[in-house]
């Protein structure tokens, strides 16, 4: 019987559905076998627990706010693996601010591919942790150094980048420093001079209580080294009133070149590990590692470089390695050595002084008696040629009469003219003014008390005479000072003296007149030092028409000296260690190298670098004292 058209239509639709389903099934599983995540997201991949894990973010440079986290889990042949995965970023506690954790809430969007949103609430370091169990039940925990405004997410612990040799039990910072080669014992190995030293702990994640430490020491040819003394200990630094605690390893030699011991870590926290090797043939070695409870593996901090990583130069023996998590905790900040136009401000404390060129003292050239004292108190304002006082002297009285007699004889002979000039000169030399001499001529008779007039305008600042008192010749009776111009005498420290020049501009301020400044010029540099204070005195001159500046007032003098375009670093970058000046240079990858420099002058928050650094070198500007204290490098400052 011939089938109906309806049956044929139904059969055709069913066939198409079967073909479409088969095509979808083929494309789905064939697509999952290819590393599409890498092609789509171009994310780095790592080996851990026998699997390959890819990780990336969108945007590539994490930002404050929402970020998409992508994790891809596959077998080494590329097959996707479904796991129960957890991921979170945690900003460590800083001061009174507690730690902040942000979970990624990953969801499987395709076989082996997990995506989720992670909200970074502020700028800074957000160490990222990803954990899951492999299908075989092996726990995997990877840690990455994640930070806002930085595209790279270097691995800190738990895995190795694809293409690097599997390092077994990884240690913090290994991915940054390079691949750590392991020997037949499977322990990470480090090179210190002519020695190769393998170090590991059991359990791999240090715990409170007993922890086993294994150390192997070999020479450059791989032969065990035996004629050495070796010591190891972990020490928790002092915190507040709690003293430092040391946990010795009590090492014992178990085979040629191999030593084992046990360390009792009495509480949770950071326990920096130190290994000291005394070798009379190859020189002593001192290695330092970052060790902490509840954190897997060891991280080399100083004294050696991982075998298989880039070779450490001879002068890099003291390079320290600090992972981003610890850098965040201690607040490490980085600055740059660069050429800057520096202007040094020299501040000096000064005092307002009288201008000695504007001082006048009133004295007599004869003994006499004071009559009417007009300038009778200190502070009197004096005008030039004003009568200060009158004075009586018998010789001055006789000299007036002689002058009058000479005037009467003037028309008779030329000799009388000479006598007249001599008589007039005698009166002038005895401080009788031309005005008073003319008045004598008009009056025609001598005056008992002669007026003594002011030689200049100013202020009476000293009086040593009174009405009716006797005055000796040469005695300073009155002192007059012109205060319309004053001196500022300031003390400059010996170290800044060579920068001060006559003629350089300055600014003067007075503490009791905030906001007011007086421009001035350095007029004189005194040619001697004050022995006790080791300062030199400079002098400036200021106009004082209103009398605001009064003698013996305190003043502050500011001088601006241009040092030129010089190589400099922020002054916070420098550690003072005796006569040495040291900075930590950031070599990238968490590596910091202490460098001794020759420092010059400091200005505007920067210090001139004469030797030791080049332009572009990155230096630690915050946290450097904690770095030096934590790694105890200050004890070896002479070796830097």
C-alpha positions in Angstrom: 0.0 0.0 0.0 1.3 3.4 -0.9 2.1 5.7 2.1 0.2 8.9 2.4 1.7 12.4 1.9 1.3 13.1 5.7 3.3 10.1 6.6 6.1 11.1 4.2 6.1 14.6 5.7 6.5 13.3 9.2 9.3 10.9 8.2 11.2 13.7 6.5 11.0 16.0 9.5 12.2 13.2 11.8 15.2 12.5 9.6 16.1 16.2 9.6 15.9 16.3 13.4 18.2 13.3 13.7 20.7 14.8 11.3 20.7 18.2 13.1 21.1 16.5 16.5 24.0 14.4 15.3 25.7 17.5 13.9 25.2 19.4 17.1 26.6 16.5 19.2 29.6 16.2 16.9 30.4 20.0 16.9 29.9 20.2 20.7 32.3 17.5 21.6 34.8 18.1 18.8 34.8 21.8 19.8 35.4 21.0 23.5 38.5 19.0 22.6 40.2 22.0 21.1 41.7 24.7 23.4 39.0 27.2 22.4 39.4 29.1 25.7 43.0 29.9 24.8 42.0 31.0 21.3 39.1 33.1 22.6 40.6 34.6 25.7 44.3 34.1 25.0 45.0 33.3 28.7 48.1 31.9 30.2 48.1 28.2 31.2 49.7 26.4 34.1 50.4 22.8 35.2 49.1 21.6 38.6 47.9 18.2 39.9 48.4 16.6 36.4 46.1 19.0 34.8 46.4 22.2 32.7 44.7 25.3 34.1 44.2 28.4 32.1 43.3 31.7 33.8 42.5 35.2 32.6 40.4 38.2 33.3 38.1 40.5 31.3 39.2 43.3 31.0 42.8 42.0 30.7 43.9 44.7 33.2 41.7 44.3 36.3 40.0 47.4 37.4 38.1 48.7 40.5 34.6 47.3 40.2 33.2 44.3 38.3 35.8 42.0 36.5 35.1 38.7 34.8 37.3 35.8 35.8 37.8 32.9 33.3 39.3 29.5 34.4 39.8 26.7 32.0 40.6 23.2 33.4 41.8 20.4 31.0 43.8 17.2 30.9 47.2 17.3 29.3 45.7 16.0 26.1 43.2 18.9 25.9 40.1 17.1 27.2 38.0 19.3 29.4 37.6 18.4 33.1 34.6 19.3 35.2 35.5 20.0 38.9 34.0 21.7 41.9 36.0 24.9 41.8 36.2 27.8 44.2 38.0 31.2 43.6 38.3 34.3 45.6 40.5 37.4 45.8 41.5 38.8 49.2 43.1 42.1 50.1 45.2 41.7 53.2 44.4 43.6 56.4 46.2 47.0 56.6 46.4 48.8 59.9 42.9 49.1 61.3 41.3 48.1 58.0 40.4 44.4 58.1 41.0 41.9 55.3 38.5 42.1 52.4 37.5 38.9 50.5 35.6 38.9 47.2 34.4 35.6 45.8 34.2 34.9 42.0 31.0 32.7 42.1 32.3 30.6 39.1 29.8 28.8 36.9 30.6 26.2 34.3 29.7 27.8 31.0 31.1 25.0 28.9 32.8 21.7 29.7 35.9 22.5 31.7 35.3 26.3 31.4 34.3 28.4 34.4 33.4 32.1 34.4 32.3 34.4 37.2 32.2 38.0 38.3 34.6 39.3 40.9 34.1 42.8 42.4 37.3 44.5 43.5 36.1 47.4 45.7 39.3 49.4 45.8 42.7 49.8 44.1 45.6 47.7 45.3 46.8 44.1 45.6 44.2 41.4 45.6 46.0 38.0 45.8 43.8 35.4 44.0 43.3 31.8 45.2 41.8 29.1 43.0 41.2 25.6 44.6 39.5 22.4 43.5 40.0 18.6 43.6 41.1 16.6 40.6 38.9 13.7 39.6 41.4 11.4 41.4 40.8 13.3 44.6 44.1 15.3 44.7 43.6 18.8 46.1 44.9 21.6 43.9 45.4 25.2 45.2 46.9 27.9 43.0 47.7 31.4 44.2 48.2 34.3 41.9 49.4 37.9 42.4 46.4 39.9 41.1 46.3 43.7 41.3 44.2 46.4 39.9 45.7 48.5 37.0 48.2 45.7 36.2 47.7 43.4 33.3 50.0 40.6 34.5 48.8 37.9 37.0 52.0 36.1 37.9 51.6 32.8 39.7 52.7 32.8 43.3 52.3 29.2 44.4 50.8 25.9 43.5 51.7 25.4 39.8 54.2 26.1 37.0 53.6 27.9 33.7 53.1 25.6 30.7 56.5 25.0 29.1 58.4 25.1 32.4 59.7 22.0 34.1 57.3 20.6 36.7 58.7 21.6 40.0 56.8 19.3 42.2 56.1 21.1 45.5 56.2 24.7 44.3 57.3 27.6 46.4 56.1 31.1 46.6 57.7 33.3 44.0 59.0 30.5 41.9 57.1 31.5 38.8 58.4 35.0 39.1 62.0 34.1 39.6 62.1 31.3 37.1 61.8 27.5 37.0 63.3 25.8 40.1 65.1 22.7 39.1 64.7 19.7 41.4 67.2 16.9 41.9 66.7 13.2 42.3 65.3 13.9 45.8 62.6 16.1 44.3 63.5 19.1 46.4 63.9 22.6 45.0 67.5 23.5 44.6 69.3 26.8 44.9 72.7 28.1 43.9 74.9 30.1 46.3 78.4 30.6 45.0 80.0 27.2 44.2 77.3 25.3 46.1 73.9 23.8 45.2 71.6 23.6 48.2 68.3 21.7 48.1 65.8 22.7 50.8 62.3 21.4 51.6 59.9 20.9 54.5 57.4 18.2 55.4 54.5 18.8 55.5 54.7 21.0 52.4 52.4 23.4 54.1 54.1 24.4 57.4 51.9 23.7 60.5 51.9 24.6 64.1 54.0 22.1 65.9 56.8 19.8 64.5 57.9 20.3 60.9 60.6 18.3 59.3 63.3 20.1 57.3 65.5 18.4 54.7 68.7 20.0 53.3 71.2 18.7 50.8 74.5 20.4 50.0 76.4 19.6 46.8 79.2 21.2 44.9 79.1 22.4 41.3 79.7 18.9 40.0 76.8 17.5 42.0 79.0 15.7 44.6 77.9 15.8 48.2 79.8 18.3 50.4 80.7 17.0 53.8 83.3 19.1 55.5 80.9 21.9 56.6 79.1 23.1 59.6 75.4 23.8 59.0 72.8 25.4 61.2 69.1 26.2 60.5 66.4 28.0 62.5 63.1 29.7 62.0 62.5 32.9 64.0 59.2 34.8 64.4 60.1 38.5 64.7 59.2 40.5 67.8 55.8 42.1 67.8 55.0 44.8 70.3 55.7 43.5 73.8 56.1 39.9 72.5 59.8 39.1 72.1 61.2 37.2 69.1 60.8 33.5 69.2 63.3 31.1 67.7 62.7 27.5 66.6 66.1 25.7 66.0 66.1 22.8 63.5 68.6 20.6 65.4 70.0 19.2 62.1 71.6 15.8 61.9 73.6 14.4 59.1 71.7 11.4 57.7 73.9 10.7 54.6 76.8 12.4 52.8 75.7 16.0 52.1 72.2 15.5 53.5 70.9 16.9 56.8 67.5 16.6 58.4 65.9 18.0 61.5 62.7 19.1 63.2 61.5 22.6 63.9 58.7 23.3 66.5 56.6 26.2 65.3 54.8 27.2 68.5 52.1 29.5 66.9 50.6 30.5 63.6 52.3 33.3 61.6 55.4 34.2 59.7 58.6 32.2 60.6 61.5 33.4 58.4 63.9 30.5 57.9 67.7 31.0 58.0 70.2 28.4 56.9 73.9 29.1 57.8 76.7 27.1 56.2 80.3 27.4 57.3 82.6 26.1 54.6 86.3 26.8 55.0 87.1 25.9 51.4 84.3 27.7 49.5 83.3 30.4 51.9 80.4 30.8 54.3 76.9 31.0 53.0 73.7 32.4 54.6 70.3 31.7 52.9 67.0 33.2 54.0 63.5 31.9 53.2 60.0 33.2 53.7 58.3 30.5 55.8 54.8 30.7 57.3 52.3 28.4 58.8 49.3 27.4 56.6 51.2 28.5 53.5 52.6 26.0 51.1 56.4 25.8 50.4 59.3 28.1 50.9 60.3 31.2 49.1 63.9 32.2 48.8 64.4 35.7 50.2 68.1 36.3 50.1 71.5 34.6 49.7 70.8 32.3 46.7 69.0 32.0 43.4 66.9 29.0 42.2 68.8 26.5 40.0 67.4 26.9 36.5 66.5 30.5 37.0 68.5 33.3 35.4 72.0 33.2 36.8 72.5 35.6 39.7 75.4 38.1 39.2 78.1 38.1 41.8 76.9 41.4 43.3 73.3 40.1 43.6 74.0 37.8 46.5 71.9 40.0 48.8 68.9 40.3 46.5 65.7 39.7 48.5 62.5 38.4 47.1 59.1 39.6 48.5 55.9 38.4 46.9 53.1 40.8 46.2 51.1 39.6 49.1 53.8 40.6 51.6 54.5 43.8 49.6 50.9 44.8 50.1 51.0 44.0 53.9 54.1 46.1 54.5 53.0 48.9 52.2 55.8 48.8 49.6 55.7 51.8 47.2 58.1 52.4 44.3 59.7 55.6 43.0 62.1 56.3 40.2 65.6 57.7 40.0 65.4 60.5 37.4 66.9 63.9 36.6 65.1 66.8 38.2 65.6 70.5 38.4 66.1 70.9 42.1 65.9 74.1 44.1 67.2 73.9 47.6 65.5 76.1 50.3 67.9 77.4 52.9 66.2 78.7 56.0 68.1 80.7 58.6 67.0 82.4 61.8 67.9 86.0 61.9 67.7 89.1 64.2 66.9 92.7 63.2 69.9 94.9 63.9 70.7 98.6 63.6 72.4 99.7 60.4 75.8 100.6 61.9 76.3 103.1 59.0 73.4 105.1 60.2 74.5 105.6 63.8 75.8 108.8 65.3 77.2 109.6 68.7 77.2 113.1 70.2 80.4 114.0 72.1 82.2 117.2 73.1 85.8 118.2 72.2 86.1 120.0 75.5 85.0 119.7 79.1 81.8 121.5 79.9 78.6 121.8 81.8 75.2 120.9 80.4 72.6 123.6 80.4 69.2 123.0 78.9 68.9 119.3 77.7 66.3 119.1 74.9 66.7 115.4 74.0 65.9 114.3 77.5 64.6 110.7 77.0 65.4 107.6 74.9 63.0 107.2 72.0 62.8 110.9 71.2 62.5 111.5 67.5 65.4 113.8 66.4 65.6 116.0 63.3 68.9 117.0 61.8 70.3 120.3 63.1 67.8 120.2 66.0 69.2 121.6 69.3 70.0 118.6 71.6 71.4 120.6 74.6 73.3 123.7 75.5 76.8 123.6 77.0 79.0 126.1 78.9 82.8 126.2 78.7 85.0 129.1 79.6 87.3 128.5 76.6 84.4 128.4 74.2 83.1 131.7 75.7 86.6 133.3 75.2 86.7 131.9 71.7 83.5 133.7 70.9 84.9 137.0 72.2 88.1 136.5 70.1 86.0 136.0 67.0 84.1 139.2 67.7 87.3 141.1 68.2 88.6 139.8 64.9 85.5 140.9 63.2 86.0 144.5 64.4 89.6 144.6 63.1 88.7 143.0 59.7 88.7 146.2 57.6 92.2 147.4 58.7 94.6 144.8 57.4 94.9 141.4 55.6 96.5 139.9 58.7 93.2 140.6 60.5 91.4 138.5 57.9 93.7 135.5 58.6 93.0 135.9 62.3 89.3 136.0 61.6 89.3 132.8 59.6 91.3 131.1 62.4 88.8 132.3 65.1 85.8 131.1 63.0 87.5 127.7 62.4 88.1 127.3 66.1 84.4 127.8 66.8 83.4 125.3 64.1 85.8 122.6 65.4 84.2 123.0 68.8 80.8 122.0 67.1 79.4 125.5 67.0 77.1 125.5 63.9 77.3 128.0 61.1 73.8 129.2 62.1 74.9 129.9 65.6 78.1 131.6 64.4 76.1 133.9 62.2 73.7 134.6 65.1 76.9 135.5 67.2 77.9 138.0 64.5 74.5 139.7 64.5 74.2 139.7 68.3 77.7 141.2 68.8 78.3 139.6 72.1 79.2 136.0 73.2 76.7 133.5 74.6 77.3 131.7 77.8 75.6 128.5 76.8 76.2 127.3 73.2 73.7 125.0 71.4 74.9 121.6 70.3 72.8 120.4 67.3 71.9 116.9 65.9 74.3 115.6 63.2 71.4 113.5 61.6 67.8 112.7 61.9 66.8 109.5 63.7 65.8 108.2 67.1 67.6 108.8 70.4 68.5 105.3 71.5 71.0 106.1 74.3 71.4 109.0 76.8 74.3 109.4 79.2 73.8 113.1 80.3 71.3 115.2 82.3 70.6 118.9 82.9 73.4 120.5 84.8 75.7 117.5 84.6 79.4 117.9 83.9 80.5 116.4 80.5 84.0 115.2 79.8 85.5 115.7 76.4 85.2 112.5 74.3 82.4 111.1 76.4 79.5 109.6 74.4 76.6 111.8 75.6 73.9 110.8 73.2 73.4 108.1 70.5 71.1 108.7 67.5 70.1 105.9 65.1 68.4 106.3 61.8 65.9 103.3 61.7 64.6 104.0 58.2 67.0 101.2 57.1 67.9 98.1 59.2 70.1 95.1 58.9 69.0 91.4 59.2 71.8 89.2 60.5 71.1 85.5 60.1 73.0 82.3 60.8 73.5 79.7 58.1 74.7 76.2 58.8 78.2 75.3 57.7 77.0 72.6 55.3 75.0 75.2 53.3 77.5 78.0 53.5 79.1 77.3 50.1 75.7 77.8 48.4 75.3 81.4 49.7 76.6 84.2 47.6 76.6 88.0 47.9 73.9 89.5 45.8 71.5 86.5 45.9 67.9 87.3 46.5 66.2 86.4 49.8 62.9 86.6 51.5 62.4 87.8 55.1 59.4 87.1 57.2 58.6 87.9 60.8 56.8 85.4 63.1 54.5 88.0 64.5 53.4 89.2 61.0 52.1 86.1 59.2 51.6 86.5 55.5 53.9 89.5 55.1 57.2 89.1 53.3 60.1 91.5 52.7 62.3 91.0 49.7 66.0 91.4 50.4 69.5 90.8 49.1 72.5 89.1 50.7 74.8 92.1 51.2 77.7 90.5 53.2 78.9 87.1 54.3 81.0 87.3 57.5 84.4 85.7 57.1 84.3 83.6 60.2 82.2 80.9 61.9 80.6 80.7 65.3 82.6 77.9 66.9 79.9 76.3 69.1 77.0 76.4 66.7 79.1 75.8 63.5 77.1 78.6 61.7 78.2 81.5 59.6 76.5 84.9 59.7 75.1 86.7 56.7 73.8 90.2 56.5 70.9 91.6 54.6 69.6 95.2 54.4 65.9 96.1 54.5 64.2 99.5 54.1 62.1 100.3 57.1 60.3 103.6 56.3 57.4 102.9 58.7 59.5 101.6 61.6 57.8 98.2 61.5 61.1 96.4 61.9 62.5 97.0 65.3 66.0 96.1 66.6 66.3 92.7 68.2 63.1 91.3 66.6 63.4 87.7 65.4 63.2 87.1 61.6 63.2 84.1 59.3 65.3 84.3 56.2 64.6 82.0 53.2 67.2 81.6 50.4 66.4 79.7 47.1 69.4 78.0 45.6 69.2 76.3 42.2 71.1 73.0 42.2 70.6 72.4 38.5 69.3 69.2 36.7 70.6 66.4 38.9 69.9 62.7 39.3 67.8 62.2 42.4 65.5 59.9 44.3 62.8 60.6 46.9 64.4 61.0 50.3 62.1 58.3 51.7 64.0 55.8 49.6 67.3 56.2 51.5 68.2 54.1 54.6 70.9 55.7 56.8 73.2 53.0 58.1 76.1 54.6 59.8 78.2 56.3 57.1 76.4 54.4 54.4 73.4 55.4 52.4 71.4 52.5 51.0 68.4 52.1 48.7 66.4 49.0 47.6 66.3 48.8 43.8 63.3 47.0 42.3 64.6 44.4 39.8 61.0 43.4 39.0 59.4 40.0 39.7 59.4 40.8 43.5 63.2 41.0 43.6 64.8 43.9 45.6 68.5 44.6 45.6 70.1 46.7 48.3 72.5 49.2 46.7 74.9 51.6 48.4 74.9 55.1 46.9 76.8 58.3 47.4 74.2 61.0 48.2 74.5 64.7 47.7 72.2 67.5 48.7 68.6 67.2 49.5 65.9 69.5 48.2 62.1 69.5 47.7 61.8 66.0 49.2 64.5 64.5 46.9 68.1 63.6 47.4 70.8 64.0 44.8 72.5 60.8 43.8 76.2 61.2 42.9 77.1 57.5 42.5 75.3 54.1 42.7 72.2 54.6 40.5 71.3 55.3 36.9 68.3 57.2 35.5 65.3 55.0 35.3 66.2 52.7 38.3 63.1 52.0 40.4 63.6 52.2 44.1 61.5 51.4 47.2 60.1 54.6 48.8 57.9 53.1 51.4 58.3 50.0 53.5 62.1 49.8 53.0 62.8 49.9 56.7 60.5 47.0 57.3 62.1 45.1 54.4 65.6 45.7 55.9 64.4 44.7 59.4 62.4 41.6 58.3 65.2 40.2 56.2 67.8 41.3 58.8 70.0 42.7 56.0 71.0 45.6 58.1 73.3 43.3 60.1 75.2 42.8 56.9 75.3 46.4 55.8 79.1 46.3 55.3 78.7 43.5 52.8 76.3 45.5 50.6 
